[in-house]
Amino acid sequence: MTGDDLFDYAKTVASREDFVKFVKCLNHDYHQKSDDLGNKTLEQFLSGSCF
């Protein structure tokens, strides 16, 4: 599950198990696309910076 599928799945999370599955899929997607992402660290993401 990647990309838009993750956004659709996030809307259906209704239990702890759903949430765990979502986080695992999100982590997998991040590692697959990490070179394409502007924010390489949590600090950059939270500050809204791409550098």
CHARMM-style PDB file with segment names, atoms N, HN, CA, C and O in Angstrom:
ATOM      1  N   MET     1       0.850  -1.172   0.000  1.00  0.00      PROA
ATOM      2  CA  MET     1       0.000   0.000   0.000  1.00  0.00      PROA
ATOM      3  C   MET     1       0.896   1.235   0.000  1.00  0.00      PROA
ATOM      4  O   MET     1       1.752   1.386   0.871  1.00  0.00      PROA
ATOM      5  N   THR     2       0.699   2.105  -0.966  1.00  0.00      PROA
ATOM      6  HN  THR     2       0.003   1.982  -1.674  1.00  0.00      PROA
ATOM      7  CA  THR     2       1.515   3.308  -1.062  1.00  0.00      PROA
ATOM      8  C   THR     2       0.678   4.480  -1.569  1.00  0.00      PROA
ATOM      9  O   THR     2      -0.452   4.307  -2.026  1.00  0.00      PROA
ATOM     10  N   GLY     3       1.253   5.664  -1.478  1.00  0.00      PROA
ATOM     11  HN  GLY     3       2.171   5.804  -1.107  1.00  0.00      PROA
ATOM     12  CA  GLY     3       0.668   6.864  -2.066  1.00  0.00      PROA
ATOM     13  C   GLY     3      -0.766   7.128  -1.672  1.00  0.00      PROA
ATOM     14  O   GLY     3      -1.106   7.175  -0.490  1.00  0.00      PROA
ATOM     15  N   ASP     4      -1.613   7.302  -2.696  1.00  0.00      PROA
ATOM     16  HN  ASP     4      -1.336   7.264  -3.656  1.00  0.00      PROA
ATOM     17  CA  ASP     4      -3.017   7.632  -2.467  1.00  0.00      PROA
ATOM     18  C   ASP     4      -3.754   6.547  -1.701  1.00  0.00      PROA
ATOM     19  O   ASP     4      -4.698   6.840  -0.967  1.00  0.00      PROA
ATOM     20  N   ASP     5      -3.333   5.297  -1.862  1.00  0.00      PROA
ATOM     21  HN  ASP     5      -2.566   5.059  -2.458  1.00  0.00      PROA
ATOM     22  CA  ASP     5      -3.950   4.210  -1.107  1.00  0.00      PROA
ATOM     23  C   ASP     5      -3.800   4.435   0.392  1.00  0.00      PROA
ATOM     24  O   ASP     5      -4.699   4.106   1.166  1.00  0.00      PROA
ATOM     25  N   LEU     6      -2.665   4.996   0.800  1.00  0.00      PROA
ATOM     26  HN  LEU     6      -1.935   5.264   0.171  1.00  0.00      PROA
ATOM     27  CA  LEU     6      -2.438   5.282   2.221  1.00  0.00      PROA
ATOM     28  C   LEU     6      -3.415   6.334   2.734  1.00  0.00      PROA
ATOM     29  O   LEU     6      -3.945   6.213   3.838  1.00  0.00      PROA
ATOM     30  N   PHE     7      -3.651   7.365   1.928  1.00  0.00      PROA
ATOM     31  HN  PHE     7      -3.221   7.464   1.031  1.00  0.00      PROA
ATOM     32  CA  PHE     7      -4.590   8.404   2.345  1.00  0.00      PROA
ATOM     33  C   PHE     7      -5.996   7.833   2.485  1.00  0.00      PROA
ATOM     34  O   PHE     7      -6.715   8.158   3.430  1.00  0.00      PROA
ATOM     35  N   ASP     8      -6.382   6.979   1.540  1.00  0.00      PROA
ATOM     36  HN  ASP     8      -5.798   6.714   0.773  1.00  0.00      PROA
ATOM     37  CA  ASP     8      -7.700   6.349   1.613  1.00  0.00      PROA
ATOM     38  C   ASP     8      -7.791   5.436   2.832  1.00  0.00      PROA
ATOM     39  O   ASP     8      -8.806   5.429   3.529  1.00  0.00      PROA
ATOM     40  N   TYR     9      -6.746   4.674   3.088  1.00  0.00      PROA
ATOM     41  HN  TYR     9      -5.922   4.680   2.522  1.00  0.00      PROA
ATOM     42  CA  TYR     9      -6.750   3.767   4.230  1.00  0.00      PROA
ATOM     43  C   TYR     9      -6.786   4.542   5.547  1.00  0.00      PROA
ATOM     44  O   TYR     9      -7.448   4.123   6.496  1.00  0.00      PROA
ATOM     45  N   ALA    10      -6.083   5.661   5.607  1.00  0.00      PROA
ATOM     46  HN  ALA    10      -5.545   6.001   4.835  1.00  0.00      PROA
ATOM     47  CA  ALA    10      -6.057   6.465   6.835  1.00  0.00      PROA
ATOM     48  C   ALA    10      -7.458   6.885   7.256  1.00  0.00      PROA
ATOM     49  O   ALA    10      -7.737   7.011   8.448  1.00  0.00      PROA
ATOM     50  N   LYS    11      -8.333   7.101   6.294  1.00  0.00      PROA
ATOM     51  HN  LYS    11      -8.106   6.998   5.325  1.00  0.00      PROA
ATOM     52  CA  LYS    11      -9.703   7.512   6.589  1.00  0.00      PROA
ATOM     53  C   LYS    11     -10.526   6.388   7.210  1.00  0.00      PROA
ATOM     54  O   LYS    11     -11.576   6.636   7.804  1.00  0.00      PROA
ATOM     55  N   THR    12     -10.049   5.151   7.072  1.00  0.00      PROA
ATOM     56  HN  THR    12      -9.197   4.949   6.590  1.00  0.00      PROA
ATOM     57  CA  THR    12     -10.820   4.012   7.572  1.00  0.00      PROA
ATOM     58  C   THR    12     -10.269   3.424   8.869  1.00  0.00      PROA
ATOM     59  O   THR    12     -10.835   2.472   9.408  1.00  0.00      PROA
ATOM     60  N   VAL    13      -9.177   3.982   9.370  1.00  0.00      PROA
ATOM     61  HN  VAL    13      -8.718   4.755   8.933  1.00  0.00      PROA
ATOM     62  CA  VAL    13      -8.567   3.453  10.597  1.00  0.00      PROA
ATOM     63  C   VAL    13      -9.557   3.597  11.745  1.00  0.00      PROA
ATOM     64  O   VAL    13      -9.998   4.696  12.081  1.00  0.00      PROA
ATOM     65  N   ALA    14      -9.893   2.451  12.338  1.00  0.00      PROA
ATOM     66  HN  ALA    14      -9.535   1.558  12.065  1.00  0.00      PROA
ATOM     67  CA  ALA    14     -10.906   2.457  13.393  1.00  0.00      PROA
ATOM     68  C   ALA    14     -10.478   1.675  14.628  1.00  0.00      PROA
ATOM     69  O   ALA    14     -11.223   1.602  15.605  1.00  0.00      PROA
ATOM     70  N   SER    15      -9.291   1.095  14.591  1.00  0.00      PROA
ATOM     71  HN  SER    15      -8.686   1.154  13.797  1.00  0.00      PROA
ATOM     72  CA  SER    15      -8.848   0.312  15.736  1.00  0.00      PROA
ATOM     73  C   SER    15      -7.336   0.437  15.888  1.00  0.00      PROA
ATOM     74  O   SER    15      -6.642   0.978  15.027  1.00  0.00      PROA
ATOM     75  N   ARG    16      -6.864  -0.070  16.985  1.00  0.00      PROA
ATOM     76  HN  ARG    16      -7.427  -0.510  17.685  1.00  0.00      PROA
ATOM     77  CA  ARG    16      -5.414  -0.063  17.227  1.00  0.00      PROA
ATOM     78  C   ARG    16      -4.707  -0.871  16.153  1.00  0.00      PROA
ATOM     79  O   ARG    16      -3.654  -0.464  15.661  1.00  0.00      PROA
ATOM     80  N   GLU    17      -5.270  -2.002  15.788  1.00  0.00      PROA
ATOM     81  HN  GLU    17      -6.125  -2.333  16.188  1.00  0.00      PROA
ATOM     82  CA  GLU    17      -4.671  -2.865  14.767  1.00  0.00      PROA
ATOM     83  C   GLU    17      -4.618  -2.159  13.413  1.00  0.00      PROA
ATOM     84  O   GLU    17      -3.626  -2.263  12.692  1.00  0.00      PROA
ATOM     85  N   ASP    18      -5.692  -1.439  13.072  1.00  0.00      PROA
ATOM     86  HN  ASP    18      -6.497  -1.355  13.658  1.00  0.00      PROA
ATOM     87  CA  ASP    18      -5.704  -0.656  11.830  1.00  0.00      PROA
ATOM     88  C   ASP    18      -4.600   0.396  11.849  1.00  0.00      PROA
ATOM     89  O   ASP    18      -3.904   0.605  10.855  1.00  0.00      PROA
ATOM     90  N   PHE    19      -4.453   1.052  12.994  1.00  0.00      PROA
ATOM     91  HN  PHE    19      -5.019   0.882  13.801  1.00  0.00      PROA
ATOM     92  CA  PHE    19      -3.451   2.102  13.113  1.00  0.00      PROA
ATOM     93  C   PHE    19      -2.040   1.537  12.975  1.00  0.00      PROA
ATOM     94  O   PHE    19      -1.197   2.128  12.300  1.00  0.00      PROA
ATOM     95  N   VAL    20      -1.784   0.405  13.608  1.00  0.00      PROA
ATOM     96  HN  VAL    20      -2.469  -0.075  14.156  1.00  0.00      PROA
ATOM     97  CA  VAL    20      -0.474  -0.240  13.512  1.00  0.00      PROA
ATOM     98  C   VAL    20      -0.177  -0.595  12.052  1.00  0.00      PROA
ATOM     99  O   VAL    20       0.927  -0.355  11.563  1.00  0.00      PROA
ATOM    100  N   LYS    21      -1.151  -1.159  11.372  1.00  0.00      PROA
ATOM    101  HN  LYS    21      -2.047  -1.354  11.769  1.00  0.00      PROA
ATOM    102  CA  LYS    21      -0.971  -1.498   9.952  1.00  0.00      PROA
ATOM    103  C   LYS    21      -0.688  -0.244   9.140  1.00  0.00      PROA
ATOM    104  O   LYS    21       0.185  -0.250   8.272  1.00  0.00      PROA
ATOM    105  N   PHE    22      -1.420   0.834   9.415  1.00  0.00      PROA
ATOM    106  HN  PHE    22      -2.129   0.839  10.120  1.00  0.00      PROA
ATOM    107  CA  PHE    22      -1.224   2.084   8.694  1.00  0.00      PROA
ATOM    108  C   PHE    22       0.191   2.623   8.902  1.00  0.00      PROA
ATOM    109  O   PHE    22       0.843   3.030   7.940  1.00  0.00      PROA
ATOM    110  N   VAL    23       0.669   2.631  10.136  1.00  0.00      PROA
ATOM    111  HN  VAL    23       0.140   2.300  10.918  1.00  0.00      PROA
ATOM    112  CA  VAL    23       2.011   3.142  10.430  1.00  0.00      PROA
ATOM    113  C   VAL    23       3.072   2.288   9.739  1.00  0.00      PROA
ATOM    114  O   VAL    23       4.047   2.823   9.211  1.00  0.00      PROA
ATOM    115  N   LYS    24       2.893   0.985   9.738  1.00  0.00      PROA
ATOM    116  HN  LYS    24       2.101   0.551  10.167  1.00  0.00      PROA
ATOM    117  CA  LYS    24       3.846   0.110   9.051  1.00  0.00      PROA
ATOM    118  C   LYS    24       3.867   0.396   7.554  1.00  0.00      PROA
ATOM    119  O   LYS    24       4.938   0.459   6.951  1.00  0.00      PROA
ATOM    120  N   CYS    25       2.714   0.566   6.963  1.00  0.00      PROA
ATOM    121  HN  CYS    25       1.844   0.515   7.453  1.00  0.00      PROA
ATOM    122  CA  CYS    25       2.637   0.883   5.535  1.00  0.00      PROA
ATOM    123  C   CYS    25       3.220   2.258   5.245  1.00  0.00      PROA
ATOM    124  O   CYS    25       3.902   2.447   4.238  1.00  0.00      PROA
ATOM    125  N   LEU    26       2.958   3.209   6.116  1.00  0.00      PROA
ATOM    126  HN  LEU    26       2.404   3.056   6.935  1.00  0.00      PROA
ATOM    127  CA  LEU    26       3.501   4.556   5.966  1.00  0.00      PROA
ATOM    128  C   LEU    26       5.026   4.531   6.025  1.00  0.00      PROA
ATOM    129  O   LEU    26       5.691   5.202   5.236  1.00  0.00      PROA
ATOM    130  N   ASN    27       5.573   3.768   6.948  1.00  0.00      PROA
ATOM    131  HN  ASN    27       5.033   3.223   7.588  1.00  0.00      PROA
ATOM    132  CA  ASN    27       7.019   3.633   7.080  1.00  0.00      PROA
ATOM    133  C   ASN    27       7.614   2.995   5.824  1.00  0.00      PROA
ATOM    134  O   ASN    27       8.645   3.443   5.323  1.00  0.00      PROA
ATOM    135  N   HSD    28       6.968   1.961   5.328  1.00  0.00      PROA
ATOM    136  HN  HSD    28       6.130   1.597   5.735  1.00  0.00      PROA
ATOM    137  CA  HSD    28       7.440   1.296   4.110  1.00  0.00      PROA
ATOM    138  C   HSD    28       7.416   2.273   2.928  1.00  0.00      PROA
ATOM    139  O   HSD    28       8.372   2.344   2.156  1.00  0.00      PROA
ATOM    140  N   ASP    29       6.332   3.015   2.796  1.00  0.00      PROA
ATOM    141  HN  ASP    29       5.556   2.957   3.423  1.00  0.00      PROA
ATOM    142  CA  ASP    29       6.206   3.994   1.710  1.00  0.00      PROA
ATOM    143  C   ASP    29       7.291   5.059   1.818  1.00  0.00      PROA
ATOM    144  O   ASP    29       7.878   5.456   0.812  1.00  0.00      PROA
ATOM    145  N   TYR    30       7.556   5.522   3.041  1.00  0.00      PROA
ATOM    146  HN  TYR    30       7.078   5.200   3.858  1.00  0.00      PROA
ATOM    147  CA  TYR    30       8.601   6.526   3.254  1.00  0.00      PROA
ATOM    148  C   TYR    30       9.952   6.015   2.762  1.00  0.00      PROA
ATOM    149  O   TYR    30      10.679   6.738   2.082  1.00  0.00      PROA
ATOM    150  N   HSD    31      10.283   4.789   3.099  1.00  0.00      PROA
ATOM    151  HN  HSD    31       9.692   4.202   3.652  1.00  0.00      PROA
ATOM    152  CA  HSD    31      11.582   4.246   2.706  1.00  0.00      PROA
ATOM    153  C   HSD    31      11.665   4.012   1.198  1.00  0.00      PROA
ATOM    154  O   HSD    31      12.751   4.071   0.621  1.00  0.00      PROA
ATOM    155  N   GLN    32      10.543   3.752   0.569  1.00  0.00      PROA
ATOM    156  HN  GLN    32       9.661   3.704   1.038  1.00  0.00      PROA
ATOM    157  CA  GLN    32      10.528   3.571  -0.881  1.00  0.00      PROA
ATOM    158  C   GLN    32      10.710   4.901  -1.611  1.00  0.00      PROA
ATOM    159  O   GLN    32      11.286   4.938  -2.698  1.00  0.00      PROA
ATOM    160  N   LYS    33      10.225   5.987  -1.020  1.00  0.00      PROA
ATOM    161  HN  LYS    33       9.757   5.957  -0.137  1.00  0.00      PROA
ATOM    162  CA  LYS    33      10.213   7.293  -1.684  1.00  0.00      PROA
ATOM    163  C   LYS    33      11.088   8.330  -1.005  1.00  0.00      PROA
ATOM    164  O   LYS    33      10.980   9.512  -1.332  1.00  0.00      PROA
ATOM    165  N   SER    34      11.933   7.948  -0.092  1.00  0.00      PROA
ATOM    166  HN  SER    34      12.020   6.988   0.174  1.00  0.00      PROA
ATOM    167  CA  SER    34      12.678   8.911   0.715  1.00  0.00      PROA
ATOM    168  C   SER    34      13.542   9.850  -0.128  1.00  0.00      PROA
ATOM    169  O   SER    34      13.763  10.994   0.269  1.00  0.00      PROA
ATOM    170  N   ASP    35      14.026   9.400  -1.264  1.00  0.00      PROA
ATOM    171  HN  ASP    35      13.846   8.470  -1.586  1.00  0.00      PROA
ATOM    172  CA  ASP    35      14.836  10.271  -2.121  1.00  0.00      PROA
ATOM    173  C   ASP    35      14.011  11.383  -2.758  1.00  0.00      PROA
ATOM    174  O   ASP    35      14.554  12.425  -3.124  1.00  0.00      PROA
ATOM    175  N   ASP    36      12.701  11.169  -2.895  1.00  0.00      PROA
ATOM    176  HN  ASP    36      12.260  10.322  -2.598  1.00  0.00      PROA
ATOM    177  CA  ASP    36      11.822  12.149  -3.530  1.00  0.00      PROA
ATOM    178  C   ASP    36      11.243  13.163  -2.555  1.00  0.00      PROA
ATOM    179  O   ASP    36      10.643  14.154  -2.972  1.00  0.00      PROA
ATOM    180  N   LEU    37      11.417  12.923  -1.262  1.00  0.00      PROA
ATOM    181  HN  LEU    37      11.904  12.118  -0.923  1.00  0.00      PROA
ATOM    182  CA  LEU    37      10.807  13.789  -0.264  1.00  0.00      PROA
ATOM    183  C   LEU    37      11.694  14.983   0.054  1.00  0.00      PROA
ATOM    184  O   LEU    37      12.918  14.860   0.117  1.00  0.00      PROA
ATOM    185  N   GLY    38      11.067  16.146   0.254  1.00  0.00      PROA
ATOM    186  HN  GLY    38      10.073  16.246   0.203  1.00  0.00      PROA
ATOM    187  CA  GLY    38      11.817  17.355   0.563  1.00  0.00      PROA
ATOM    188  C   GLY    38      12.303  17.396   1.997  1.00  0.00      PROA
ATOM    189  O   GLY    38      13.412  17.860   2.265  1.00  0.00      PROA
ATOM    190  N   ASN    39      11.495  16.920   2.911  1.00  0.00      PROA
ATOM    191  HN  ASN    39      10.594  16.543   2.693  1.00  0.00      PROA
ATOM    192  CA  ASN    39      11.842  16.945   4.329  1.00  0.00      PROA
ATOM    193  C   ASN    39      12.467  15.617   4.707  1.00  0.00      PROA
ATOM    194  O   ASN    39      11.784  14.594   4.762  1.00  0.00      PROA
ATOM    195  N   LYS    40      13.757  15.633   4.966  1.00  0.00      PROA
ATOM    196  HN  LYS    40      14.312  16.464   4.922  1.00  0.00      PROA
ATOM    197  CA  LYS    40      14.484  14.396   5.253  1.00  0.00      PROA
ATOM    198  C   LYS    40      14.468  14.019   6.728  1.00  0.00      PROA
ATOM    199  O   LYS    40      14.775  12.878   7.072  1.00  0.00      PROA
ATOM    200  N   THR    41      14.119  14.951   7.604  1.00  0.00      PROA
ATOM    201  HN  THR    41      13.870  15.879   7.325  1.00  0.00      PROA
ATOM    202  CA  THR    41      14.080  14.664   9.034  1.00  0.00      PROA
ATOM    203  C   THR    41      12.755  15.134   9.616  1.00  0.00      PROA
ATOM    204  O   THR    41      12.047  15.936   9.006  1.00  0.00      PROA
ATOM    205  N   LEU    42      12.428  14.634  10.793  1.00  0.00      PROA
ATOM    206  HN  LEU    42      13.003  13.983  11.289  1.00  0.00      PROA
ATOM    207  CA  LEU    42      11.217  15.066  11.478  1.00  0.00      PROA
ATOM    208  C   LEU    42      11.284  16.557  11.789  1.00  0.00      PROA
ATOM    209  O   LEU    42      10.282  17.264  11.673  1.00  0.00      PROA
ATOM    210  N   GLU    43      12.443  17.029  12.178  1.00  0.00      PROA
ATOM    211  HN  GLU    43      13.256  16.455  12.273  1.00  0.00      PROA
ATOM    212  CA  GLU    43      12.611  18.453  12.493  1.00  0.00      PROA
ATOM    213  C   GLU    43      12.305  19.318  11.265  1.00  0.00      PROA
ATOM    214  O   GLU    43      11.642  20.348  11.389  1.00  0.00      PROA
ATOM    215  N   GLN    44      12.776  18.916  10.096  1.00  0.00      PROA
ATOM    216  HN  GLN    44      13.315  18.080   9.995  1.00  0.00      PROA
ATOM    217  CA  GLN    44      12.493  19.672   8.873  1.00  0.00      PROA
ATOM    218  C   GLN    44      10.999  19.646   8.560  1.00  0.00      PROA
ATOM    219  O   GLN    44      10.421  20.663   8.178  1.00  0.00      PROA
ATOM    220  N   PHE    45      10.389  18.494   8.723  1.00  0.00      PROA
ATOM    221  HN  PHE    45      10.859  17.668   9.034  1.00  0.00      PROA
ATOM    222  CA  PHE    45       8.958  18.385   8.462  1.00  0.00      PROA
ATOM    223  C   PHE    45       8.151  19.291   9.380  1.00  0.00      PROA
ATOM    224  O   PHE    45       7.267  20.018   8.927  1.00  0.00      PROA
ATOM    225  N   LEU    46       8.460  19.244  10.677  1.00  0.00      PROA
ATOM    226  HN  LEU    46       9.178  18.654  11.045  1.00  0.00      PROA
ATOM    227  CA  LEU    46       7.707  20.030  11.644  1.00  0.00      PROA
ATOM    228  C   LEU    46       7.938  21.527  11.495  1.00  0.00      PROA
ATOM    229  O   LEU    46       7.057  22.327  11.808  1.00  0.00      PROA
ATOM    230  N   SER    47       9.108  21.905  11.024  1.00  0.00      PROA
ATOM    231  HN  SER    47       9.824  21.254  10.770  1.00  0.00      PROA
ATOM    232  CA  SER    47       9.379  23.327  10.846  1.00  0.00      PROA
ATOM    233  C   SER    47       8.890  23.831   9.490  1.00  0.00      PROA
ATOM    234  O   SER    47       8.855  25.038   9.251  1.00  0.00      PROA
ATOM    235  N   GLY    48       8.512  22.910   8.604  1.00  0.00      PROA
ATOM    236  HN  GLY    48       8.540  21.929   8.799  1.00  0.00      PROA
ATOM    237  CA  GLY    48       8.046  23.309   7.272  1.00  0.00      PROA
ATOM    238  C   GLY    48       9.169  23.663   6.345  1.00  0.00      PROA
ATOM    239  O   GLY    48       8.944  24.296   5.313  1.00  0.00      PROA
ATOM    240  N   SER    49      10.380  23.269   6.685  1.00  0.00      PROA
ATOM    241  HN  SER    49      10.563  22.755   7.523  1.00  0.00      PROA
ATOM    242  CA  SER    49      11.550  23.592   5.884  1.00  0.00      PROA
ATOM    243  C   SER    49      11.927  22.408   4.998  1.00  0.00      PROA
ATOM    244  O   SER    49      11.757  21.251   5.385  1.00  0.00      PROA
ATOM    245  N   CYS    50      12.433  22.706   3.823  1.00  0.00      PROA
ATOM    246  HN  CYS    50      12.571  23.646   3.509  1.00  0.00      PROA
ATOM    247  CA  CYS    50      12.903  21.666   2.923  1.00  0.00      PROA
ATOM    248  C   CYS    50      14.415  21.577   2.902  1.00  0.00      PROA
ATOM    249  O   CYS    50      14.979  20.791   2.140  1.00  0.00      PROA
ATOM    250  N   PHE    51      15.069  22.359   3.716  1.00  0.00      PROA
ATOM    251  HN  PHE    51      14.611  22.997   4.335  1.00  0.00      PROA
ATOM    252  CA  PHE    51      16.546  22.381   3.707  1.00  0.00      PROA
ATOM    253  C   PHE    51      17.088  22.100   5.078  1.00  0.00      PROA
ATOM    254  OT1 PHE    51      18.304  22.076   5.268  1.00  0.00      PROA
TER     255      PHE     51
END
